[in-house]
Amino acid sequence: MVKGTYVAGDASATVYSVDIAWGSMEFTYTDASKGTWNPDTHGYDGAKVATWSCATDANKIEVTNHSNANVTAQLSYAPESGYNGISGSFSDGGTLNLNSAVDTRYSAAPSGSATLSLTGDLASDTSAKTKIGVVTVTLVNE
């Protein structure tokens, strides 16, 4: 006769490990331009609206999940005091839902990214590379 008894194994603890890669978050504000006066039409040619720009991927945040649980990364922007007229928004609403890394290779860990866009005006007396806001990444376990 063969007898057996079941004993439950130890439960695996949830381990959270998330990498966050940041672009430089350096933006350039180019003010609006009336363009060039055209005396033949009595109007301006080549008028431009004010724009925010940055180098390729400077506005990108990438989150990689190496955890044994799903995680959600919520990205938010808050202006610094004195810069309340500048707003920031993220592609895809700034929410990255990342699956667990269980059964994946390290190099293929679940990841997602979002880019920050700015709107609003920056005063002409703002010095170079002035801190105008803060990005926060909040991790929520599911």
LOKOLPA-935688 format. One record per atom (N, C-alpha, C): residue number from 1; x, y, z. Coordinates in nm, 4 decimals. Layout:
# LOKOLPA-935688
[r NUM,[X,Y,Z]]
...
This chain:
# LOKOLPA-935688
[r 1,[0.0847,-0.1176,0.0000]]
[r 1,[0.0000,0.0000,0.0000]]
[r 1,[0.0893,0.1239,0.0000]]
[r 2,[0.0543,0.2240,-0.0818]]
[r 2,[0.1259,0.3509,-0.0896]]
[r 2,[0.0331,0.4597,-0.0380]]
[r 3,[0.0835,0.5389,0.0538]]
[r 3,[0.0030,0.6484,0.1106]]
[r 3,[0.0712,0.7814,0.0801]]
[r 4,[-0.0055,0.8836,0.0643]]
[r 4,[0.0483,1.0164,0.0388]]
[r 4,[-0.0226,1.1213,0.1212]]
[r 5,[0.0483,1.2267,0.1529]]
[r 5,[-0.0084,1.3392,0.2267]]
[r 5,[0.0337,1.4674,0.1562]]
[r 6,[-0.0574,1.5556,0.1386]]
[r 6,[-0.0310,1.6845,0.0723]]
[r 6,[0.0074,1.7889,0.1769]]
[r 7,[0.1152,1.8617,0.1498]]
[r 7,[0.1555,1.9752,0.2320]]
[r 7,[0.1748,2.0924,0.1371]]
[r 8,[0.1066,2.2011,0.1643]]
[r 8,[0.1167,2.3194,0.0787]]
[r 8,[0.2568,2.3783,0.0870]]
[r 9,[0.3089,2.4196,-0.0267]]
[r 9,[0.4392,2.4859,-0.0293]]
[r 9,[0.4284,2.6271,0.0233]]
[r 10,[0.5424,2.6873,0.0482]]
[r 10,[0.5434,2.8261,0.0944]]
[r 10,[0.4889,2.9169,-0.0152]]
[r 11,[0.4090,3.0107,0.0255]]
[r 11,[0.3563,3.1084,-0.0699]]
[r 11,[0.4700,3.2016,-0.1109]]
[r 12,[0.4740,3.2363,-0.2357]]
[r 12,[0.5754,3.3271,-0.2851]]
[r 12,[0.5337,3.4701,-0.2539]]
[r 13,[0.6239,3.5441,-0.1963]]
[r 13,[0.5951,3.6840,-0.1658]]
[r 13,[0.5950,3.7648,-0.2954]]
[r 14,[0.5160,3.8678,-0.2969]]
[r 14,[0.5158,3.9583,-0.4108]]
[r 14,[0.6378,4.0494,-0.3994]]
[r 15,[0.7128,4.0554,-0.5071]]
[r 15,[0.8323,4.1397,-0.5115]]
[r 15,[0.8125,4.2424,-0.6226]]
[r 16,[0.8230,4.3693,-0.5859]]
[r 16,[0.8087,4.4759,-0.6842]]
[r 16,[0.9465,4.5285,-0.7229]]
[r 17,[0.9702,4.5320,-0.8524]]
[r 17,[1.0936,4.5867,-0.9067]]
[r 17,[1.0587,4.6525,-1.0398]]
[r 18,[1.0725,4.7830,-1.0450]]
[r 18,[1.0333,4.8599,-1.1627]]
[r 18,[1.1456,4.9550,-1.2000]]
[r 19,[1.1824,4.9559,-1.3270]]
[r 19,[1.2809,5.0514,-1.3773]]
[r 19,[1.2065,5.1668,-1.4437]]
[r 20,[1.2542,5.2878,-1.4191]]
[r 20,[1.1969,5.4064,-1.4828]]
[r 20,[1.3095,5.4795,-1.5539]]
[r 21,[1.2941,5.4963,-1.6845]]
[r 21,[1.3930,5.5686,-1.7656]]
[r 21,[1.3318,5.7022,-1.8078]]
[r 22,[1.4030,5.8080,-1.7809]]
[r 22,[1.3544,5.9431,-1.8062]]
[r 22,[1.4287,6.0072,-1.9231]]
[r 23,[1.3543,6.0770,-2.0070]]
[r 23,[1.4172,6.1674,-2.1013]]
[r 23,[1.4705,6.2859,-2.0224]]
[r 24,[1.5390,6.3761,-2.0859]]
[r 24,[1.5979,6.4905,-2.0153]]
[r 24,[1.4929,6.5858,-1.9573]]
[r 25,[1.3710,6.5812,-2.0090]]
[r 25,[1.2628,6.6715,-1.9674]]
[r 25,[1.3010,6.8181,-1.9871]]
[r 26,[1.3815,6.8448,-2.0890]]
[r 26,[1.4192,6.9817,-2.1230]]
[r 26,[1.3422,7.0253,-2.2469]]
[r 27,[1.2668,7.1312,-2.2311]]
[r 27,[1.1803,7.1829,-2.3366]]
[r 27,[1.2234,7.3233,-2.3753]]
[r 28,[1.1896,7.3614,-2.4967]]
[r 28,[1.2129,7.4970,-2.5450]]
[r 28,[1.0786,7.5576,-2.5829]]
[r 29,[1.0549,7.6783,-2.5334]]
[r 29,[0.9335,7.7512,-2.5686]]
[r 29,[0.9711,7.8552,-2.6733]]
[r 30,[0.9047,7.8501,-2.7876]]
[r 30,[0.9257,7.9483,-2.8940]]
[r 30,[0.7995,8.0329,-2.9039]]
[r 31,[0.8148,8.1606,-2.8780]]
[r 31,[0.7003,8.2516,-2.8754]]
[r 31,[0.6408,8.2688,-3.0153]]
[r 32,[0.5190,8.3144,-3.0182]]
[r 32,[0.4506,8.3398,-3.1453]]
[r 32,[0.5231,8.4495,-3.2232]]
[r 33,[0.5082,8.4443,-3.3538]]
[r 33,[0.5710,8.5429,-3.4409]]
[r 33,[0.4670,8.5936,-3.5398]]
[r 34,[0.4663,8.7234,-3.5604]]
[r 34,[0.3735,8.7799,-3.6588]]
[r 34,[0.4130,8.7434,-3.8009]]
[r 35,[0.5410,8.7136,-3.8210]]
[r 35,[0.5898,8.6862,-3.9557]]
[r 35,[0.6555,8.8100,-4.0136]]
[r 36,[0.6610,8.8140,-4.1446]]
[r 36,[0.7259,8.9244,-4.2157]]
[r 36,[0.6200,9.0114,-4.2816]]
[r 37,[0.6351,9.1416,-4.2634]]
[r 37,[0.5411,9.2359,-4.3229]]
[r 37,[0.5533,9.2319,-4.4746]]
[r 38,[0.4371,9.2210,-4.5403]]
[r 38,[0.4328,9.2202,-4.6865]]
[r 38,[0.3645,9.3488,-4.7309]]
[r 39,[0.4392,9.4446,-4.7869]]
[r 39,[0.3804,9.5729,-4.8255]]
[r 39,[0.2822,9.5616,-4.9423]]
[r 40,[0.2914,9.4522,-5.0186]]
[r 40,[0.1990,9.4348,-5.1312]]
[r 40,[0.0600,9.3906,-5.0852]]
[r 41,[0.0550,9.3164,-4.9762]]
[r 41,[-0.0749,9.2664,-4.9281]]
[r 41,[-0.1214,9.3390,-4.8028]]
[r 42,[-0.0329,9.4221,-4.7456]]
[r 42,[-0.0605,9.4898,-4.6189]]
[r 42,[-0.0983,9.3896,-4.5104]]
[r 43,[-0.0251,9.2778,-4.5107]]
[r 43,[-0.0435,9.1744,-4.4097]]
[r 43,[0.0896,9.1066,-4.3802]]
[r 44,[0.0867,9.0189,-4.2833]]
[r 44,[0.2078,8.9468,-4.2456]]
[r 44,[0.2092,8.8094,-4.3118]]
[r 45,[0.3234,8.7678,-4.3606]]
[r 45,[0.3426,8.6354,-4.4188]]
[r 45,[0.4206,8.5488,-4.3195]]
[r 46,[0.3816,8.4243,-4.3082]]
[r 46,[0.4573,8.3292,-4.2263]]
[r 46,[0.4381,8.3435,-4.0774]]
[r 47,[0.3197,8.3880,-4.0368]]
[r 47,[0.2930,8.3978,-3.8927]]
[r 47,[0.3030,8.2597,-3.8291]]
[r 48,[0.3521,8.2537,-3.7046]]
[r 48,[0.3665,8.1269,-3.6329]]
[r 48,[0.3063,8.1389,-3.4940]]
[r 49,[0.2421,8.0314,-3.4511]]
[r 49,[0.1875,8.0264,-3.3152]]
[r 49,[0.2984,7.9834,-3.2199]]
[r 50,[0.2831,8.0137,-3.0934]]
[r 50,[0.3795,7.9729,-2.9921]]
[r 50,[0.3803,7.8205,-2.9818]]
[r 51,[0.4981,7.7627,-2.9602]]
[r 51,[0.5098,7.6167,-2.9515]]
[r 51,[0.6088,7.5755,-2.8436]]
[r 52,[0.5866,7.4557,-2.7925]]
[r 52,[0.6825,7.3882,-2.7052]]
[r 52,[0.7462,7.2783,-2.7879]]
[r 53,[0.8772,7.2604,-2.7746]]
[r 53,[0.9470,7.1547,-2.8471]]
[r 53,[1.0551,7.0955,-2.7573]]
[r 54,[1.1071,6.9811,-2.8008]]
[r 54,[1.2177,6.9182,-2.7286]]
[r 54,[1.2913,6.8261,-2.8244]]
[r 55,[1.4088,6.7827,-2.7836]]
[r 55,[1.4856,6.6875,-2.8630]]
[r 55,[1.4105,6.5539,-2.8654]]
[r 56,[1.4421,6.4698,-2.9615]]
[r 56,[1.3779,6.3396,-2.9742]]
[r 56,[1.3867,6.2619,-2.8428]]
[r 57,[1.2730,6.2174,-2.7945]]
[r 57,[1.2576,6.1371,-2.6720]]
[r 57,[1.2940,6.2104,-2.5432]]
[r 58,[1.3231,6.3392,-2.5478]]
[r 58,[1.3513,6.4137,-2.4249]]
[r 58,[1.2285,6.4195,-2.3345]]
[r 59,[1.1106,6.4030,-2.3923]]
[r 59,[0.9849,6.4095,-2.3174]]
[r 59,[0.9277,6.2704,-2.2868]]
[r 60,[1.0099,6.1673,-2.3004]]
[r 60,[0.9624,6.0288,-2.2875]]
[r 60,[0.9979,5.9699,-2.1510]]
[r 61,[0.9013,5.8988,-2.0934]]
[r 61,[0.9233,5.8224,-1.9710]]
[r 61,[0.8873,5.6782,-2.0023]]
[r 62,[0.9817,5.5870,-1.9774]]
[r 62,[0.9571,5.4448,-2.0020]]
[r 62,[0.9632,5.3707,-1.8693]]
[r 63,[0.8627,5.2857,-1.8458]]
[r 63,[0.8543,5.2074,-1.7229]]
[r 63,[0.8609,5.0599,-1.7610]]
[r 64,[0.9502,4.9851,-1.6940]]
[r 64,[0.9660,4.8423,-1.7195]]
[r 64,[0.9373,4.7663,-1.5904]]
[r 65,[0.8516,4.6649,-1.6003]]
[r 65,[0.8102,4.5877,-1.4833]]
[r 65,[0.8899,4.4574,-1.4732]]
[r 66,[0.9690,4.4440,-1.3672]]
[r 66,[1.0422,4.3203,-1.3387]]
[r 66,[0.9799,4.2496,-1.2186]]
[r 67,[0.8589,4.2867,-1.1814]]
[r 67,[0.7905,4.2315,-1.0646]]
[r 67,[0.7201,4.1010,-1.0976]]
[r 68,[0.6854,4.0272,-0.9915]]
[r 68,[0.6049,3.9067,-1.0110]]
[r 68,[0.4566,3.9376,-0.9894]]
[r 69,[0.4200,4.0615,-1.0166]]
[r 69,[0.2804,4.1061,-1.0083]]
[r 69,[0.2589,4.2144,-1.1139]]
[r 70,[0.1354,4.2302,-1.1561]]
[r 70,[0.1015,4.3397,-1.2471]]
[r 70,[0.1172,4.4726,-1.1731]]
[r 71,[0.1554,4.5753,-1.2445]]
[r 71,[0.1604,4.7091,-1.1863]]
[r 71,[0.1022,4.8097,-1.2855]]
[r 72,[0.0534,4.9178,-1.2319]]
[r 72,[0.0079,5.0306,-1.3123]]
[r 72,[0.0902,5.1518,-1.2727]]
[r 73,[0.1466,5.2190,-1.3718]]
[r 73,[0.2220,5.3422,-1.3480]]
[r 73,[0.1344,5.4584,-1.3936]]
[r 74,[0.1094,5.5512,-1.3035]]
[r 74,[0.0286,5.6693,-1.3344]]
[r 74,[0.1210,5.7910,-1.3347]]
[r 75,[0.1255,5.8606,-1.4483]]
[r 75,[0.2133,5.9755,-1.4646]]
[r 75,[0.1326,6.1038,-1.4504]]
[r 76,[0.1879,6.2007,-1.3786]]
[r 76,[0.1186,6.3287,-1.3632]]
[r 76,[0.2198,6.4427,-1.3692]]
[r 77,[0.1705,6.5596,-1.4073]]
[r 77,[0.2517,6.6799,-1.4170]]
[r 77,[0.1910,6.7860,-1.3266]]
[r 78,[0.2764,6.8575,-1.2530]]
[r 78,[0.2312,6.9699,-1.1705]]
[r 78,[0.3255,7.0869,-1.1949]]
[r 79,[0.2704,7.2050,-1.2230]]
[r 79,[0.3567,7.3210,-1.2458]]
[r 79,[0.4186,7.3705,-1.1152]]
[r 80,[0.5361,7.4277,-1.1252]]
[r 80,[0.6002,7.4928,-1.0119]]
[r 80,[0.5241,7.6223,-0.9813]]
[r 81,[0.5381,7.6700,-0.8603]]
[r 81,[0.4776,7.7968,-0.8211]]
[r 81,[0.5275,7.9064,-0.9150]]
[r 82,[0.4378,7.9864,-0.9652]]
[r 82,[0.4721,8.0925,-1.0585]]
[r 82,[0.4591,8.0521,-1.2042]]
[r 83,[0.4362,7.9222,-1.2279]]
[r 83,[0.4220,7.8725,-1.3650]]
[r 83,[0.2889,7.7988,-1.3830]]
[r 84,[0.1875,7.8448,-1.3117]]
[r 84,[0.0557,7.7793,-1.3148]]
[r 84,[-0.0126,7.7866,-1.4503]]
[r 85,[0.0337,7.8744,-1.5377]]
[r 85,[-0.0248,7.8852,-1.6709]]
[r 85,[0.0261,7.7783,-1.7669]]
[r 86,[0.1191,7.6961,-1.7211]]
[r 86,[0.1733,7.5894,-1.8051]]
[r 86,[0.1142,7.4569,-1.7591]]
[r 87,[0.0558,7.3851,-1.8540]]
[r 87,[-0.0043,7.2546,-1.8239]]
[r 87,[0.0720,7.1458,-1.8963]]
[r 88,[0.0708,7.0273,-1.8369]]
[r 88,[0.1346,6.9126,-1.8989]]
[r 88,[0.0364,6.7979,-1.9113]]
[r 89,[0.0437,6.7261,-2.0218]]
[r 89,[-0.0411,6.6079,-2.0399]]
[r 89,[0.0438,6.4976,-2.1021]]
[r 90,[0.0011,6.3740,-2.0789]]
[r 90,[0.0756,6.2579,-2.1266]]
[r 90,[-0.0016,6.1832,-2.2334]]
[r 91,[0.0748,6.1259,-2.3270]]
[r 91,[0.0123,6.0392,-2.4274]]
[r 91,[-0.0536,5.9230,-2.3539]]
[r 92,[-0.1585,5.8692,-2.4118]]
[r 92,[-0.2347,5.7582,-2.3524]]
[r 92,[-0.2874,5.7901,-2.2137]]
[r 93,[-0.3065,5.9157,-2.1826]]
[r 93,[-0.3616,5.9544,-2.0539]]
[r 93,[-0.2653,5.9380,-1.9383]]
[r 94,[-0.1426,5.8988,-1.9661]]
[r 94,[-0.0434,5.8853,-1.8601]]
[r 94,[-0.0612,5.7631,-1.7725]]
[r 95,[-0.1356,5.6641,-1.8184]]
[r 95,[-0.1532,5.5407,-1.7416]]
[r 95,[-0.0929,5.4250,-1.8191]]
[r 96,[0.0033,5.3572,-1.7563]]
[r 96,[0.0700,5.2426,-1.8186]]
[r 96,[0.0367,5.1180,-1.7375]]
[r 97,[-0.0379,5.0256,-1.7967]]
[r 97,[-0.0736,4.8994,-1.7320]]
[r 97,[0.0261,4.7931,-1.7768]]
[r 98,[0.1047,4.7438,-1.6830]]
[r 98,[0.2119,4.6509,-1.7161]]
[r 98,[0.1882,4.5150,-1.6519]]
[r 99,[0.1930,4.4118,-1.7340]]
[r 99,[0.1755,4.2753,-1.6845]]
[r 99,[0.2943,4.2338,-1.5996]]
[r 100,[0.2761,4.1283,-1.5253]]
[r 100,[0.3810,4.0672,-1.4457]]
[r 100,[0.4947,4.0199,-1.5370]]
[r 101,[0.6150,4.0131,-1.4826]]
[r 101,[0.7301,3.9644,-1.5584]]
[r 101,[0.7471,3.8132,-1.5469]]
[r 102,[0.6564,3.7472,-1.4784]]
[r 102,[0.6640,3.6022,-1.4624]]
[r 102,[0.6642,3.5357,-1.6000]]
[r 103,[0.7559,3.4420,-1.6195]]
[r 103,[0.7706,3.3654,-1.7437]]
[r 103,[0.8174,3.4499,-1.8617]]
[r 104,[0.8849,3.5612,-1.8356]]
[r 104,[0.9433,3.6402,-1.9446]]
[r 104,[1.0939,3.6480,-1.9251]]
[r 105,[1.1666,3.6650,-2.0333]]
[r 105,[1.3100,3.6908,-2.0237]]
[r 105,[1.3304,3.8323,-1.9690]]
[r 106,[1.4426,3.8549,-1.9023]]
[r 106,[1.4711,3.9865,-1.8474]]
[r 106,[1.4635,4.0932,-1.9557]]
[r 107,[1.5213,4.0633,-2.0698]]
[r 107,[1.5255,4.1607,-2.1790]]
[r 107,[1.3884,4.1833,-2.2433]]
[r 108,[1.2923,4.0960,-2.2125]]
[r 108,[1.1583,4.1087,-2.2696]]
[r 108,[1.0551,4.1438,-2.1623]]
[r 109,[1.1006,4.2009,-2.0518]]
[r 109,[1.0086,4.2378,-1.9443]]
[r 109,[0.9028,4.3345,-1.9968]]
[r 110,[0.7814,4.3253,-1.9429]]
[r 110,[0.6748,4.4161,-1.9868]]
[r 110,[0.7130,4.5624,-1.9622]]
[r 111,[0.6926,4.6445,-2.0635]]
[r 111,[0.7255,4.7862,-2.0494]]
[r 111,[0.6267,4.8703,-2.1281]]
[r 112,[0.6237,4.9955,-2.0951]]
[r 112,[0.5401,5.0911,-2.1662]]
[r 112,[0.6000,5.2291,-2.1515]]
[r 113,[0.5596,5.3188,-2.2374]]
[r 113,[0.6126,5.4545,-2.2305]]
[r 113,[0.5037,5.5553,-2.2624]]
[r 114,[0.5277,5.6759,-2.2181]]
[r 114,[0.4380,5.7878,-2.2464]]
[r 114,[0.5240,5.9111,-2.2669]]
[r 115,[0.4716,6.0052,-2.3433]]
[r 115,[0.5437,6.1296,-2.3674]]
[r 115,[0.4662,6.2469,-2.3095]]
[r 116,[0.5396,6.3441,-2.2598]]
[r 116,[0.4836,6.4645,-2.1997]]
[r 116,[0.4741,6.5748,-2.3040]]
[r 117,[0.3588,6.6404,-2.3091]]
[r 117,[0.3396,6.7585,-2.3941]]
[r 117,[0.3027,6.8753,-2.3045]]
[r 118,[0.3565,6.9916,-2.3351]]
[r 118,[0.3280,7.1125,-2.2569]]
[r 118,[0.2449,7.2098,-2.3381]]
[r 119,[0.1607,7.2847,-2.2690]]
[r 119,[0.0846,7.3942,-2.3287]]
[r 119,[0.0911,7.5129,-2.2337]]
[r 120,[0.0666,7.6296,-2.2865]]
[r 120,[0.0710,7.7513,-2.2058]]
[r 120,[0.1905,7.8353,-2.2482]]
[r 121,[0.2005,7.9524,-2.1896]]
[r 121,[0.3042,8.0476,-2.2273]]
[r 121,[0.4117,8.0566,-2.1202]]
[r 122,[0.5355,8.0756,-2.1655]]
[r 122,[0.6487,8.0957,-2.0754]]
[r 122,[0.6949,8.2396,-2.0906]]
[r 123,[0.7106,8.3083,-1.9789]]
[r 123,[0.7496,8.4493,-1.9810]]
[r 123,[0.8861,8.4679,-2.0462]]
[r 124,[0.9028,8.5783,-2.1163]]
[r 124,[1.0268,8.6049,-2.1907]]
[r 124,[1.1463,8.6269,-2.0979]]
[r 125,[1.1230,8.6552,-1.9707]]
[r 125,[1.2350,8.6786,-1.8779]]
[r 125,[1.2769,8.5508,-1.8039]]
[r 126,[1.2281,8.4362,-1.8488]]
[r 126,[1.2639,8.3094,-1.7853]]
[r 126,[1.4052,8.2707,-1.8259]]
[r 127,[1.4894,8.2458,-1.7255]]
[r 127,[1.6287,8.2114,-1.7554]]
[r 127,[1.6384,8.0695,-1.8109]]
[r 128,[1.7522,8.0391,-1.8691]]
[r 128,[1.7734,7.9079,-1.9314]]
[r 128,[1.7586,7.7963,-1.8291]]
[r 129,[1.6969,7.6872,-1.8705]]
[r 129,[1.6781,7.5661,-1.7907]]
[r 129,[1.6199,7.5935,-1.6524]]
[r 130,[1.5127,7.6687,-1.6484]]
[r 130,[1.4426,7.6985,-1.5247]]
[r 130,[1.3427,7.5874,-1.4950]]
[r 131,[1.3370,7.5432,-1.3713]]
[r 131,[1.2412,7.4398,-1.3310]]
[r 131,[1.1010,7.4988,-1.3361]]
[r 132,[1.0181,7.4443,-1.4258]]
[r 132,[0.8827,7.4968,-1.4435]]
[r 132,[0.7759,7.3992,-1.3958]]
[r 133,[0.8145,7.2751,-1.3672]]
[r 133,[0.7166,7.1765,-1.3236]]
[r 133,[0.7837,7.0494,-1.2759]]
[r 134,[0.6987,6.9566,-1.2294]]
[r 134,[0.7451,6.8299,-1.1757]]
[r 134,[0.6594,6.7179,-1.2325]]
[r 135,[0.7237,6.6087,-1.2721]]
[r 135,[0.6529,6.4885,-1.3153]]
[r 135,[0.6632,6.3866,-1.2020]]
[r 136,[0.5506,6.3263,-1.1690]]
[r 136,[0.5467,6.2227,-1.0663]]
[r 136,[0.5002,6.0923,-1.1290]]
[r 137,[0.5688,5.9832,-1.0956]]
[r 137,[0.5295,5.8489,-1.1375]]
[r 137,[0.4807,5.7777,-1.0123]]
[r 138,[0.3533,5.7417,-1.0124]]
[r 138,[0.2937,5.6693,-0.8999]]
[r 138,[0.2685,5.5269,-0.9436]]
[r 139,[0.3217,5.4309,-0.8653]]
[r 139,[0.3030,5.2895,-0.8963]]
[r 139,[0.1903,5.2339,-0.8114]]
[r 140,[0.0988,5.1640,-0.8777]]
[r 140,[-0.0158,5.1054,-0.8103]]
[r 140,[-0.0125,4.9570,-0.8378]]
[r 141,[-0.0168,4.8756,-0.7321]]
[r 141,[-0.0227,4.7309,-0.7566]]
[r 141,[-0.1670,4.6922,-0.7811]]
[r 142,[-0.1848,4.5911,-0.8621]]
[r 142,[-0.3209,4.5494,-0.8991]]
[r 142,[-0.3684,4.4347,-0.8142]]
